[in-house]
Each structure stands twice: as C-alpha cells, then as structure tokens.
C-alpha cells in the first residue's frame, strides 16, 4: 500500500550520468523508478500528476522534503541595498553588491512567485536589503495580490520609508508588516545601525498601527552589552499598543563578528522579563510558527522569541528563501544554493524549474549544524540573504 512517506518526492544523490531507469531505493512500488537529472534522481517520475490524480497528498511533492516538511512560506529578497548598516546584518566594511544585470528582474520575481504559489506556497515575505527602496515594490505587491492561493503578502522593513509608503503599500495588497528596531534609545539606535533615523522608524510603527495593521511586529536582535538592558522597555511597549515585539537571538553570519558571549538566550531573556511580570502567559501558536509567544495579561500586544540558536525549530520549518540574485536557499544557516535565475534565463520550462527546486528541497537537512559550527561556516552576510 502506498503511504504519504513513500509517495513524496525523494531525492537521491548519484554520480550516474546515464538515463536508464533504476529501481526506487524506497521501493514505493514495483512500477516506481528513479531517473538521473543533473546530479540528482527523483523518486516517482512526474510525481505531481500521480499525486493529484490519486488525491493522496494535497501539497506539491516538489516542496515537500525528505522529512515530510511542507514548504508553504517563501521569503524573496528584492534587493541587496539598504539605507542602514546594522552591525548584525552588514559587515563593517560593507559588501560587494551584485551587478544589476545579475539581480532578478520584476518579471523574474513574479514568474518564480507564481510558480511557487501554484505548488502550494501560501505566504510570501519580501525582504532585502531594504525592500522598500526598490522602485517597483508597489508593482510587485500588486501583481502578487492577483495570485490565486496566496493568502499573505508580508514585508520586513527597517521602517525608514514606511510612513510615507504605507498607504500605497496597503492599497497594493500588503497585509503583514515586520519592522526592525533594536533600541528605544536614539543614540544607541544610531550606533547599532550606523545611521540616523530613529524617529522615522517610530513614525512608521505608529503609522502601521493607525492604518489598522494588527499586530505590528517589531523585530529586535538582542546582543549582550548593547541592548539586552532594554528588554523590559520593549515589553512595556505592548501595554498600550497592538505590537508583537519579537526578541531574536543573535545569529552568526559572515562579517557580523558573532560570538557566543554576545548571544542572550531565550531562557535568559524570559527569566529576566518574568522577574518584572511573573504572570507572563505563554500563548498557543501554529505548528510552523517560528516565535514562542507570550503575553502580559491586560496588555494589548504580546512578545515573542525567535530561538534559532538555543532551541531551534528546524523540525517544523516551512520556509524557503530566494536571494536578490536568484539563488534558492533551503536553510537560512546552510551555505548550499541553487541558481534559479540561471535556469530561468536558459529558457527552462516550469517543469524543469520544478525538478531543480525539488532537488534542492530534497537536500534540506533535518536541522542546522548548531551555533558553533554555523559560526565557523562560510555563508553570506545576512544582507545578501534577505533574512
């Protein structure tokens, strides 16, 4: 009898360069074979048609990995450029930008988005760099809104241009906002981001609340010796405002001078907050949510913790990333990438693109390597990934 596990598209690595069918290693059935494709073989030729016909697995085999994780959330970086220089995101000496001709065009962004949504992606988050400095961001959101099956269009922004653009962003179809803010002290904010602009970010947060976004998510990367003393002040923000302040553990990326001593763990943050608010309540969240979420009773908003380092959530990961230059990353902390841009520009069909996407998803590991291994591993700076 066929099972969901057997039916998913299992990707098996081989150096075989012939095109003769081989018996499937998971023995799905006597008639199931694997065919070499580039350097991968995929179990069940044309599995999407087979699955749709039998209505056994109502989700794309290409976006389902070998551990049964269904990737319904796509994060797309629109640009490598940013109008801030945050210490944890961009190396002090900057980054070498990709030539414009090698970045995804508007049509390429939309082609990939359309393909992923057709395969089951329900949420797309636009990131950067700073996505709101891309001139065609409104056009991209408006076109994404037309995609049948796409439920959520989100953006992660530094907030510098948000107040000015938000009315048009909302009209275009933006329905979820995350705003980065790492300090409530203007001078410290400027030190962390290496630029002025604190009041513009606060204005953007207030504008989002005014326009009915609820919750407005505020992302705060917590770094020891820099801003961990502001935890209680950030929680206090949620008393009167419908904010979800998300405390993010400091993560290692190229050029951000990460070390273990700078990282403040989720448990340490939680213990500190509970000293002030011992009745802090843990909230129920969806299976694929990244944040552990809490609320002080009586407060309008809530707080969350992104615990990527001390308590990873790899087992429920449903996210894929496409960089501004068109590379697919199946794990934020992995250094394996596949260029979808090159495949698109070669004139490949959607079916060929899906085979390559499926091969990459099939290579996704069970979990990341751990903070110490990640800190020694070559990866992009955060600004060139897109978060």
Secondary structure, 3 states (H helix, E strand, C coil): CCCHHHHCCCEEECCCCCCCCEECCCCCCCCCEEEEECCEEEECCCHHHHHHHHCCCCCCHHHECCCCCECCEEEEECCCCCCCCCCCCCCCCCCCCCCHHHCCCHHHHHHHHHHHHHCCCCEEEEECCCHHHCCCHHHHHHHHCCCCCCCEEEEEECCCCHHHHHHHHHHHCCCEEEEECCCCCHHHHHHHHCCCCHHHHHHHHHHHHHCCCCCEEEEEEEECCCCHHHHHHHHHHCCCCCEEEEEEECCCCCCCCCCHHHECCHHHHHHHHHHHCCCCEECCCCCCCCEEEEECCCCCCEEEEECCCCCCCHHHCCEEEECCCCEEECCCCCCCCEEHHHHHHCCCCHHHHHHHHHHHHHCCCCCCCCHHHHHHCCCCCHHHHCC
